[in-house]
């Protein structure tokens, strides 16, 4: 979907939302006025509505109208935010991003990934597997402090043979004093398209899947 198409689609949604909001407010005001006029026409002449009561009802109508206008303002702000988010996502097409995942996209220059350790680790190993789940290489990254650890793979197997380019996966074996250390894996992927889902923009990362804008850690 092109940026212009997305903008046109968003403008259509905004117009429909504004028309619906305006219609709802108008109907509410008409009903309130009809009830008020009917009440005034049918009041007991011996016990007419006091000025205070009339003032209170008019104030209630004003309050309801004010709330509706406030809601309309929030709707407009939300719509603007969604349009901005959509344009940001569209600009990511054909860009490489870093998101949570375990993909290793092997190209002519190798592959890379990132691990986030919850605590310091005495040993950190990256186990690379092929599409069939076969272990092809173990990268020993040694001891590392807590936090982000970037790594690279040259695309060779355990015997030093160059492997075919394509998608591989990896898992982490991190320990400290013999106990496992929790780790989050991140992957590099190319954004192939963007889509609107549930009122928000999502990027489709090839080989990884759909990701919200907030899930994109880094853009290259």
C-alpha beads as a LAMMPS data file, in Angstrom:
LAMMPS data file: protein, C-alpha beads

220 atoms
219 bonds

1 atom types
1 bond types

-500.0 500.0 xlo xhi
-500.0 500.0 ylo yhi
-500.0 500.0 zlo zhi

Masses

1 110.0

Atoms # bond

1 1 1 0.000 0.000 0.000
2 1 1 1.465 3.380 -1.019
3 1 1 1.728 6.397 1.275
4 1 1 -0.858 8.287 -0.811
5 1 1 -3.285 5.377 -0.610
6 1 1 -2.868 5.202 3.142
7 1 1 -3.432 8.952 3.499
8 1 1 -6.570 8.749 1.340
9 1 1 -7.884 5.820 3.363
10 1 1 -7.233 7.655 6.638
11 1 1 -8.976 10.813 5.356
12 1 1 -12.058 8.744 4.460
13 1 1 -12.150 7.250 7.947
14 1 1 -11.812 10.711 9.514
15 1 1 -14.681 12.102 7.416
16 1 1 -16.990 9.222 8.329
17 1 1 -16.106 9.552 12.012
18 1 1 -16.764 13.310 12.009
19 1 1 -20.134 12.871 10.240
20 1 1 -21.226 10.199 12.702
21 1 1 -20.116 12.288 15.689
22 1 1 -21.934 15.396 14.429
23 1 1 -25.112 13.417 13.781
24 1 1 -25.042 11.886 17.280
25 1 1 -24.585 15.260 18.987
26 1 1 -27.381 16.840 16.918
27 1 1 -29.812 14.041 17.712
28 1 1 -29.016 14.275 21.419
29 1 1 -29.622 18.027 21.484
30 1 1 -32.909 17.674 19.536
31 1 1 -34.187 15.050 21.958
32 1 1 -33.245 17.137 24.980
33 1 1 -34.961 20.250 23.606
34 1 1 -38.067 18.249 22.624
35 1 1 -38.354 16.834 26.149
36 1 1 -37.812 20.267 27.710
37 1 1 -40.425 21.961 25.484
38 1 1 -42.898 19.139 26.131
39 1 1 -42.320 19.490 29.849
40 1 1 -42.923 23.248 29.717
41 1 1 -46.117 22.833 27.654
42 1 1 -47.587 20.220 29.977
43 1 1 -46.551 21.673 33.325
44 1 1 -49.203 22.363 35.959
45 1 1 -50.208 26.056 35.699
46 1 1 -50.733 26.046 39.478
47 1 1 -47.243 24.665 40.033
48 1 1 -45.016 25.877 37.159
49 1 1 -41.384 24.936 36.818
50 1 1 -39.209 27.228 38.911
51 1 1 -36.403 29.251 37.335
52 1 1 -33.854 27.187 39.264
53 1 1 -35.164 23.955 37.741
54 1 1 -35.108 25.397 34.214
55 1 1 -31.591 26.719 34.758
56 1 1 -30.459 23.309 36.043
57 1 1 -31.842 21.488 33.012
58 1 1 -30.256 23.970 30.619
59 1 1 -26.963 23.562 32.476
60 1 1 -27.253 19.771 32.113
61 1 1 -27.734 20.164 28.378
62 1 1 -24.675 22.414 28.185
63 1 1 -22.652 19.866 30.145
64 1 1 -23.670 17.018 27.837
65 1 1 -22.801 19.107 24.787
66 1 1 -19.424 20.000 26.311
67 1 1 -18.631 16.344 26.983
68 1 1 -19.553 15.411 23.414
69 1 1 -17.299 18.142 22.037
70 1 1 -14.481 16.942 24.294
71 1 1 -14.975 13.394 23.019
72 1 1 -14.879 14.710 19.449
73 1 1 -11.579 16.462 20.206
74 1 1 -10.084 13.264 21.590
75 1 1 -11.315 11.367 18.513
76 1 1 -9.566 13.914 16.305
77 1 1 -6.314 13.650 18.287
78 1 1 -6.434 9.844 18.125
79 1 1 -7.100 9.940 14.396
80 1 1 -4.122 12.259 13.868
81 1 1 -1.885 9.981 15.932
82 1 1 -2.964 6.929 13.931
83 1 1 -2.325 8.727 10.633
84 1 1 1.153 9.738 11.823
85 1 1 1.885 6.191 12.942
86 1 1 0.778 4.850 9.568
87 1 1 3.086 7.211 7.680
88 1 1 5.992 6.248 9.937
89 1 1 5.332 2.573 9.259
90 1 1 5.080 3.165 5.484
91 1 1 8.533 4.771 5.546
92 1 1 9.934 1.492 6.912
93 1 1 9.203 -0.526 3.767
94 1 1 12.452 -2.043 2.393
95 1 1 14.284 -1.013 5.578
96 1 1 16.017 -3.469 7.923
97 1 1 14.748 -3.434 11.509
98 1 1 15.646 -5.154 14.762
99 1 1 12.755 -6.879 16.528
100 1 1 12.269 -9.655 19.039
101 1 1 12.756 -13.019 17.336
102 1 1 15.257 -15.789 16.659
103 1 1 15.740 -15.465 12.892
104 1 1 19.220 -15.403 11.371
105 1 1 18.885 -14.224 7.771
106 1 1 22.122 -15.399 6.157
107 1 1 23.281 -13.268 3.238
108 1 1 26.476 -12.994 1.248
109 1 1 28.131 -11.116 4.137
110 1 1 26.917 -13.391 6.936
111 1 1 24.230 -12.811 9.554
112 1 1 23.894 -10.984 12.850
113 1 1 21.656 -10.896 15.907
114 1 1 21.351 -9.541 19.420
115 1 1 20.828 -11.114 22.821
116 1 1 19.602 -9.258 25.903
117 1 1 20.799 -10.915 29.108
118 1 1 18.711 -10.455 32.262
119 1 1 21.871 -10.900 34.370
120 1 1 25.604 -11.372 33.888
121 1 1 26.560 -14.727 32.355
122 1 1 29.747 -16.781 32.782
123 1 1 29.073 -18.528 29.489
124 1 1 26.988 -17.488 26.521
125 1 1 26.559 -19.720 23.485
126 1 1 24.530 -19.184 20.320
127 1 1 23.232 -22.395 18.732
128 1 1 22.422 -22.003 15.022
129 1 1 20.013 -24.439 13.374
130 1 1 18.808 -24.850 9.788
131 1 1 15.215 -25.001 8.505
132 1 1 14.989 -28.687 9.518
133 1 1 16.156 -27.992 13.061
134 1 1 19.620 -29.460 12.570
135 1 1 22.412 -27.851 14.604
136 1 1 24.936 -26.355 12.162
137 1 1 27.106 -24.083 14.322
138 1 1 27.719 -23.108 17.952
139 1 1 29.107 -19.616 18.597
140 1 1 30.877 -19.282 21.942
141 1 1 30.555 -15.669 23.111
142 1 1 32.198 -16.290 26.501
143 1 1 31.358 -14.250 29.608
144 1 1 29.169 -11.162 29.243
145 1 1 27.575 -8.594 31.571
146 1 1 23.834 -8.082 31.788
147 1 1 22.297 -6.187 28.880
148 1 1 22.653 -6.252 25.107
149 1 1 25.178 -8.552 23.422
150 1 1 25.536 -8.262 19.626
151 1 1 26.998 -11.161 17.653
152 1 1 27.820 -12.046 14.047
153 1 1 27.905 -15.362 12.177
154 1 1 30.039 -15.790 9.063
155 1 1 27.713 -18.395 7.566
156 1 1 29.971 -21.422 7.993
157 1 1 29.121 -24.691 9.744
158 1 1 31.105 -26.420 12.499
159 1 1 33.526 -27.832 9.878
160 1 1 34.152 -24.429 8.329
161 1 1 32.083 -25.083 5.216
162 1 1 30.098 -22.184 3.761
163 1 1 26.341 -22.743 4.028
164 1 1 23.667 -21.674 1.560
165 1 1 22.167 -18.233 2.078
166 1 1 18.652 -18.152 3.529
167 1 1 16.841 -18.185 6.826
168 1 1 18.244 -19.960 9.864
169 1 1 17.218 -19.868 13.525
170 1 1 19.166 -19.610 16.735
171 1 1 18.759 -20.292 20.436
172 1 1 20.726 -19.184 23.485
173 1 1 22.488 -21.135 26.219
174 1 1 23.480 -18.679 28.980
175 1 1 24.605 -19.710 32.466
176 1 1 26.058 -18.173 35.591
177 1 1 27.552 -20.410 38.274
178 1 1 25.873 -23.374 36.652
179 1 1 22.423 -21.766 36.690
180 1 1 20.567 -20.652 33.574
181 1 1 20.378 -16.934 32.833
182 1 1 17.221 -15.592 31.193
183 1 1 17.791 -14.009 27.791
184 1 1 15.717 -12.370 25.060
185 1 1 16.671 -12.917 21.433
186 1 1 16.414 -10.270 18.707
187 1 1 16.556 -10.614 14.944
188 1 1 17.239 -8.450 11.916
189 1 1 14.586 -8.490 9.211
190 1 1 13.464 -6.576 6.141
191 1 1 10.107 -4.781 6.269
192 1 1 8.095 -5.967 3.268
193 1 1 4.818 -4.126 3.871
194 1 1 2.705 -2.271 6.405
195 1 1 -0.938 -2.768 7.316
196 1 1 -3.650 -1.143 9.416
197 1 1 -4.966 -3.505 12.092
198 1 1 -7.113 -2.644 15.098
199 1 1 -6.637 1.081 14.492
200 1 1 -2.833 0.868 14.570
201 1 1 -0.102 0.360 11.978
202 1 1 1.864 -2.879 11.878
203 1 1 4.998 -3.724 9.951
204 1 1 5.307 -7.113 8.256
205 1 1 8.912 -8.209 8.797
206 1 1 9.912 -10.879 6.266
207 1 1 10.696 -14.206 7.891
208 1 1 9.590 -12.968 11.320
209 1 1 5.982 -11.782 11.092
210 1 1 3.830 -8.780 11.962
211 1 1 5.145 -6.343 14.549
212 1 1 3.720 -3.189 16.157
213 1 1 5.722 0.017 15.790
214 1 1 6.513 -0.143 19.524
215 1 1 8.160 -3.556 19.039
216 1 1 10.764 -2.225 16.629
217 1 1 13.959 -1.792 18.641
218 1 1 16.213 -0.310 15.964
219 1 1 16.043 0.784 12.312
220 1 1 18.945 0.462 9.876

Bonds

1 1 1 2
2 1 2 3
3 1 3 4
4 1 4 5
5 1 5 6
6 1 6 7
7 1 7 8
8 1 8 9
9 1 9 10
10 1 10 11
11 1 11 12
12 1 12 13
13 1 13 14
14 1 14 15
15 1 15 16
16 1 16 17
17 1 17 18
18 1 18 19
19 1 19 20
20 1 20 21
21 1 21 22
22 1 22 23
23 1 23 24
24 1 24 25
25 1 25 26
26 1 26 27
27 1 27 28
28 1 28 29
29 1 29 30
30 1 30 31
31 1 31 32
32 1 32 33
33 1 33 34
34 1 34 35
35 1 35 36
36 1 36 37
37 1 37 38
38 1 38 39
39 1 39 40
40 1 40 41
41 1 41 42
42 1 42 43
43 1 43 44
44 1 44 45
45 1 45 46
46 1 46 47
47 1 47 48
48 1 48 49
49 1 49 50
50 1 50 51
51 1 51 52
52 1 52 53
53 1 53 54
54 1 54 55
55 1 55 56
56 1 56 57
57 1 57 58
58 1 58 59
59 1 59 60
60 1 60 61
61 1 61 62
62 1 62 63
63 1 63 64
64 1 64 65
65 1 65 66
66 1 66 67
67 1 67 68
68 1 68 69
69 1 69 70
70 1 70 71
71 1 71 72
72 1 72 73
73 1 73 74
74 1 74 75
75 1 75 76
76 1 76 77
77 1 77 78
78 1 78 79
79 1 79 80
80 1 80 81
81 1 81 82
82 1 82 83
83 1 83 84
84 1 84 85
85 1 85 86
86 1 86 87
87 1 87 88
88 1 88 89
89 1 89 90
90 1 90 91
91 1 91 92
92 1 92 93
93 1 93 94
94 1 94 95
95 1 95 96
96 1 96 97
97 1 97 98
98 1 98 99
99 1 99 100
100 1 100 101
101 1 101 102
102 1 102 103
103 1 103 104
104 1 104 105
105 1 105 106
106 1 106 107
107 1 107 108
108 1 108 109
109 1 109 110
110 1 110 111
111 1 111 112
112 1 112 113
113 1 113 114
114 1 114 115
115 1 115 116
116 1 116 117
117 1 117 118
118 1 118 119
119 1 119 120
120 1 120 121
121 1 121 122
122 1 122 123
123 1 123 124
124 1 124 125
125 1 125 126
126 1 126 127
127 1 127 128
128 1 128 129
129 1 129 130
130 1 130 131
131 1 131 132
132 1 132 133
133 1 133 134
134 1 134 135
135 1 135 136
136 1 136 137
137 1 137 138
138 1 138 139
139 1 139 140
140 1 140 141
141 1 141 142
142 1 142 143
143 1 143 144
144 1 144 145
145 1 145 146
146 1 146 147
147 1 147 148
148 1 148 149
149 1 149 150
150 1 150 151
151 1 151 152
152 1 152 153
153 1 153 154
154 1 154 155
155 1 155 156
156 1 156 157
157 1 157 158
158 1 158 159
159 1 159 160
160 1 160 161
161 1 161 162
162 1 162 163
163 1 163 164
164 1 164 165
165 1 165 166
166 1 166 167
167 1 167 168
168 1 168 169
169 1 169 170
170 1 170 171
171 1 171 172
172 1 172 173
173 1 173 174
174 1 174 175
175 1 175 176
176 1 176 177
177 1 177 178
178 1 178 179
179 1 179 180
180 1 180 181
181 1 181 182
182 1 182 183
183 1 183 184
184 1 184 185
185 1 185 186
186 1 186 187
187 1 187 188
188 1 188 189
189 1 189 190
190 1 190 191
191 1 191 192
192 1 192 193
193 1 193 194
194 1 194 195
195 1 195 196
196 1 196 197
197 1 197 198
198 1 198 199
199 1 199 200
200 1 200 201
201 1 201 202
202 1 202 203
203 1 203 204
204 1 204 205
205 1 205 206
206 1 206 207
207 1 207 208
208 1 208 209
209 1 209 210
210 1 210 211
211 1 211 212
212 1 212 213
213 1 213 214
214 1 214 215
215 1 215 216
216 1 216 217
217 1 217 218
218 1 218 219
219 1 219 220
